[in-house]
Amino acid sequence: MSPEFLFTVLLLLSAVAGFVGSLTGLGGGVVLVPVYTLVLGVPIEYATGASLVSTIATSLGTSVAYVRDRITNVRIGMSLEVATSLGALTGSLAVALIYSLGFQRLVYVVFGTVLLLSSYTQMKVLNTARRAAPPPDRWTKRLRLYGRYYDALEGREVEYYGVRWWLGALIMFSAGVVSGFLGIGGGALKVLAMDWAMALPIKVSTATSNFMIGVTAATSSAVYWAHGYIQPFLASATALGVLLGAFAGSKILPRLKSKSVRLIFTAILIILGLQMILRGVWS
Amino acid sequence: MELEDLVVLVMRAGLLVSVALLIGGVLMTPLGPAGVADVHSPVNSSAYPLSRLLHTLPSAPSAVAVMFMGLAALLATPLIRVALAVLEFAKEGDWIYLGLTFLVLLILLISLFLPSIRG
């Protein structure tokens, strides 16, 4: 394969992955790693390395607008980055140990399982109905987990506060572990931590999760770097492609009729998940 | 300047620099060295430790070097953003958040200087 041809293939595949990732909210890596390993035959170390680096680019590129518009809660995000980066360090070191022992197949199986679990969350349509928020607790006051943002859809300023920081941080730690282990952003778990555990508004949760992915992925990328999982050409082409795809996705997202699209994505996730597990078990 | 505006500035600049370097490096790939544009290529980050990147790169301005600089810029951007937050919280005298962001910075630095696991 000539460099030009390989670049075109990588750019196209990663742009599609970035596009799908941005529409589903799962991020590019979830589709990218299976496609790279199963279709292109990329070693899983290089595939996850390229994916991880591309999540930093996507986080930087797509979270700027939300930070500028103050939908991202930078303060809450930073308070939780301790947990995600510690998790990322743990996850990336664990996977490096597994690779060094030659248990690559285990990573395929774990990846496949995570894909199947993500497909389940995709099927459950997000419950956007207002929940009764628990009263502020001691964490709310101590860490000052308050915020406000302008909701364009409702046409008014929304005030909110976060609770149960410890539970959020605990889930954030596992989000970091998953991210470092599999080379993905782990956005779904981060949103779960803020939306479900800390009772923050969904818009704030997704925007803040996106913002945090950069720091999480930078931590594990450094570990991947030292272990040689980052192949420059593959990682560069992938970062550029995923970034392009994610931008395109974010432009289309507001005008999307999501029900049928979500169903197709769910089917794709299930197929890829099963393939990854099969590959891990029988390769 | 509010912390949010500072964060936006850092993220914009970091992304711009790294994307420019990544595109530049990819464009230089056909000039060599050969074997980089291959999914099984043995050329990878293990030969270019981040902690010594500034020493190893400028002497060898190749496609690989430029791409690694772009990737390093990508990694450095969140680090700079955290470091600036540490300074900002120190200036505000916000001790809890100073501690939290300082811990994040510490974890990031540890990950940068950690040696690799050999099997």
Boltz contact constraints between the chains, C-beta under 6 A:
constraints:
  - contact:
      token1: [A, 3]
      token2: [B, 29]
      max_distance: 6.0
  - contact:
      token1: [A, 3]
      token2: [B, 30]
      max_distance: 6.0
  - contact:
      token1: [A, 3]
      token2: [B, 37]
      max_distance: 6.0
  - contact:
      token1: [A, 6]
      token2: [B, 37]
      max_distance: 6.0
  - contact:
      token1: [A, 40]
      token2: [B, 39]
      max_distance: 6.0
  - contact:
      token1: [A, 42]
      token2: [B, 39]
      max_distance: 6.0
  - contact:
      token1: [A, 53]
      token2: [B, 71]
      max_distance: 6.0
  - contact:
      token1: [A, 56]
      token2: [B, 74]
      max_distance: 6.0
  - contact:
      token1: [A, 57]
      token2: [B, 74]
      max_distance: 6.0
  - contact:
      token1: [A, 60]
      token2: [B, 11]
      max_distance: 6.0
  - contact:
      token1: [A, 60]
      token2: [B, 15]
      max_distance: 6.0
  - contact:
      token1: [A, 60]
      token2: [B, 77]
      max_distance: 6.0
  - contact:
      token1: [A, 61]
      token2: [B, 15]
      max_distance: 6.0
  - contact:
      token1: [A, 64]
      token2: [B, 8]
      max_distance: 6.0
  - contact:
      token1: [A, 64]
      token2: [B, 11]
      max_distance: 6.0
  - contact:
      token1: [A, 67]
      token2: [B, 4]
      max_distance: 6.0
  - contact:
      token1: [A, 67]
      token2: [B, 7]
      max_distance: 6.0
  - contact:
      token1: [A, 67]
      token2: [B, 8]
      max_distance: 6.0
  - contact:
      token1: [A, 68]
      token2: [B, 8]
      max_distance: 6.0
  - contact:
      token1: [A, 74]
      token2: [B, 3]
      max_distance: 6.0
  - contact:
      token1: [A, 74]
      token2: [B, 4]
      max_distance: 6.0
  - contact:
      token1: [A, 74]
      token2: [B, 7]
      max_distance: 6.0
  - contact:
      token1: [A, 78]
      token2: [B, 85]
      max_distance: 6.0
  - contact:
      token1: [A, 78]
      token2: [B, 101]
      max_distance: 6.0
  - contact:
      token1: [A, 79]
      token2: [B, 100]
      max_distance: 6.0
  - contact:
      token1: [A, 81]
      token2: [B, 104]
      max_distance: 6.0
  - contact:
      token1: [A, 82]
      token2: [B, 100]
      max_distance: 6.0
  - contact:
      token1: [A, 82]
      token2: [B, 103]
      max_distance: 6.0
  - contact:
      token1: [A, 82]
      token2: [B, 104]
      max_distance: 6.0
  - contact:
      token1: [A, 85]
      token2: [B, 104]
      max_distance: 6.0
  - contact:
      token1: [A, 85]
      token2: [B, 107]
      max_distance: 6.0
  - contact:
      token1: [A, 86]
      token2: [B, 107]
      max_distance: 6.0
  - contact:
      token1: [A, 89]
      token2: [B, 107]
      max_distance: 6.0
  - contact:
      token1: [A, 89]
      token2: [B, 111]
      max_distance: 6.0
  - contact:
      token1: [A, 96]
      token2: [B, 117]
      max_distance: 6.0
  - contact:
      token1: [A, 97]
      token2: [B, 117]
      max_distance: 6.0
  - contact:
      token1: [A, 100]
      token2: [B, 117]
      max_distance: 6.0
  - contact:
      token1: [A, 100]
      token2: [B, 119]
      max_distance: 6.0
  - contact:
      token1: [A, 101]
      token2: [B, 119]
      max_distance: 6.0
  - contact:
      token1: [A, 214]
      token2: [B, 78]
      max_distance: 6.0
  - contact:
      token1: [A, 215]
      token2: [B, 78]
      max_distance: 6.0
  - contact:
      token1: [A, 218]
      token2: [B, 75]
      max_distance: 6.0
  - contact:
      token1: [A, 218]
      token2: [B, 78]
      max_distance: 6.0
  - contact:
      token1: [A, 219]
      token2: [B, 108]
      max_distance: 6.0
  - contact:
      token1: [A, 219]
      token2: [B, 111]
      max_distance: 6.0
  - contact:
      token1: [A, 221]
      token2: [B, 75]
      max_distance: 6.0
  - contact:
      token1: [A, 222]
      token2: [B, 111]
      max_distance: 6.0
  - contact:
      token1: [A, 222]
      token2: [B, 112]
      max_distance: 6.0
  - contact:
      token1: [A, 223]
      token2: [B, 111]
      max_distance: 6.0
  - contact:
      token1: [A, 225]
      token2: [B, 45]
      max_distance: 6.0
  - contact:
      token1: [A, 225]
      token2: [B, 50]
      max_distance: 6.0
  - contact:
      token1: [A, 226]
      token2: [B, 116]
      max_distance: 6.0
  - contact:
      token1: [A, 227]
      token2: [B, 116]
      max_distance: 6.0
  - contact:
      token1: [A, 228]
      token2: [B, 44]
      max_distance: 6.0
  - contact:
      token1: [A, 228]
      token2: [B, 45]
      max_distance: 6.0
  - contact:
      token1: [A, 228]
      token2: [B, 46]
      max_distance: 6.0
  - contact:
      token1: [A, 230]
      token2: [B, 45]
      max_distance: 6.0
  - contact:
      token1: [A, 231]
      token2: [B, 41]
      max_distance: 6.0
  - contact:
      token1: [A, 231]
      token2: [B, 44]
      max_distance: 6.0
  - contact:
      token1: [A, 232]
      token2: [B, 64]
      max_distance: 6.0
  - contact:
      token1: [A, 232]
      token2: [B, 67]
      max_distance: 6.0
  - contact:
      token1: [A, 232]
      token2: [B, 68]
      max_distance: 6.0
  - contact:
      token1: [A, 233]
      token2: [B, 36]
      max_distance: 6.0
  - contact:
      token1: [A, 233]
      token2: [B, 37]
      max_distance: 6.0
  - contact:
      token1: [A, 235]
      token2: [B, 71]
      max_distance: 6.0
  - contact:
      token1: [A, 236]
      token2: [B, 22]
      max_distance: 6.0
  - contact:
      token1: [A, 236]
      token2: [B, 25]
      max_distance: 6.0
  - contact:
      token1: [A, 236]
      token2: [B, 26]
      max_distance: 6.0
  - contact:
      token1: [A, 236]
      token2: [B, 67]
      max_distance: 6.0
  - contact:
      token1: [A, 240]
      token2: [B, 22]
      max_distance: 6.0
